[in-house]
Amino acid sequence: MDPERHYPRLLAPRIAEALRDTPVVLLTGPRQAGKTTLARQMAGEGSRYLTLDDELVLLAARQDPAGLIRSLDRAIIDEVQRAPELLLAIKKQVDEDRRPGRFLLTGSANLMALPTLADSLAGRMETLSLLPLSQSEMQGATSNWIDVVFRGDFLELHSPAVGEALIDLVLRGGYPEAVARPATRRRFQWLKQYVDALIQRDVREVADIGKLDQLPRFLSGLAQMAGQMANYTQLGGQIGLADKTARRYVGVFEQMYLLKRVDAWSNNRLKRVIKSPKLQFMDSGLLSMLMGLGREEAQMHRVRFGSALESFVYGELLKHAAVADDEYRVLYYRDADKVEVDFVMENASGEVVCVEVKAAATVRESDLRGLRKVSSLAGEKFRMGVVLYDGTETLPLGERLWAVPLSSLWGK
C-alpha cells in the first residue's frame, strides 16, 4: 500500500451536506483514522486551521477560549476534546452568527459522553463518525452492503479475498498508517506505539485515572475476551481491579473508539434473552496486535483467528452503517439456551438482518441454528439471515437464509 495515497472517504458527501446547512460539524473517531486529512479537504476557502495538539494553540484555547473563537470567521479546529471549554465559546459565536459551515471540529474522544457538552450545541451541531478505512474505501467500491441486503439483494464480488488473502486483510485492519506497512511486524510495531501514546497522552483528558500502568495489561486482557459477553468481575480479576473500576476502564476505551459494547437484540416476544453487552474491538488489526496473532498462528488456530475475523466484520458493518441511506443498529443475540447470532442489524422500522461469521470455506447445518431462532422470534420483521463465509459462491440455505462470501462486504 502506498503510504502517500489518500483514499476517497465515503463519509465525505455527508460532511459536505452538513456543512451546507449546519453552523458546526463535529467529526469524531479514533486518532489516526484520517479525520485531519479529510477535514482539510472538506473545509471551504478561507477556513483557518488550528490544532490543539499544538501547545501554544492549546494554551490560548484554555486561557481565553472566547477570545480565540472571536478571532475566527471560519475554522477547522483539530482535537477539540483537549479544550472542551471551546465549545461554549463556539455556541456563543454561533448564536450571534448562524451561517452554515463556520466550524468544522475533529475529536478523537467521544465528546458527547462528556457532561453538559451534549446539550451546549444542541440544534447547532451535527456529529459524524469517521472510523479507520473500510475495505470498500481501500478497494474503490462505493455500494452499501447493509442497504442492499435490507432490500433483499447482495453485492457482486469486486475484489475477492479467500484463505491467506482474507487473513492478510484481517491482520492489516484499517488505520491508514498500518495499512501502508506491508510487513506484519512493522504494522504491529506502529499499532503498539499507537496504543502506548493513547494511554500516556489521551486517557487523562477523558478520565481521572491514576495508575496508567494497569491500562495496557487490562486492554490486553480485553483482547483475549473479544466477542464475548462483558464479565467485569472476571476482567478486573485478571489484574486485581474491582469490577466497578473495570467497567470504568472499558468506558474509557469505548470513549476513545478502541472498542464498543454491543447491546443484545430483543423484542417484546423474547423472555429469556441474556441482556449483558458483548465487547467488540473496532479494528481487527489493532485487536490482532493485542492478541499477538500473526499470519502463521491465524492459519493454524482458527478459533483465535475467528475472534479477529468477527472484529473485522463488525468494523465493516459499523462503517457501512455510518454512510447508509437508512439508520441501522448493530446488535447481537444470545439466549438462555446459548443460541447465538454474531450480529443482528436492525433498521428504524424494527426489521432485522442477521449475520453469522464463519472462518471456514464450508457452512454446516449447525451454523443456521441462531439465524432460524431469530427468524422465528422476529416473524415478519425478519428480512434475511446470512452466513458470511470464506468462499466465493452465494447460495440459498432455506427460506430467507443464505451463504454469502465475506468478500461481498466490499462488493459492487
Secondary structure, DSSP 4 states (H G I P E B T S, - for coil): --TT--PPPTTHHHHHHHHHH-SEEEEE--TTSSHHHHHHHHS-TT-EEEETTSHHHHHHHHH-HHHHHHT-SSEEEESGGG-TTHHHHHHHHHHH---TTSEEEEESS-GGGSTTHHHHTTTTEEEEE-PSPPHHHHHT----HHHHHHTT--PPPSS---THHHHHHHHH-S-HHHHT--SHHHHHHHHHHHHHHIIIIIHHHH---S-TTHHHHHHHHHHHTTTSB--HHHHHHTTT--HHHHHHHHHHHHHTTSEEEEPBP--TT-SSB----EEEES-HHHHHHHHT--HHHHHH-HHHHHHHHHHHHHHHHHHHHHT-SS-EEEEEEEBTT--EEEEEEEETTS-EEEEEE-SSS---GGGGHHHHHHHHHHGGGEEEEEEEESSS--EEEETTEEEEEGGGGG--
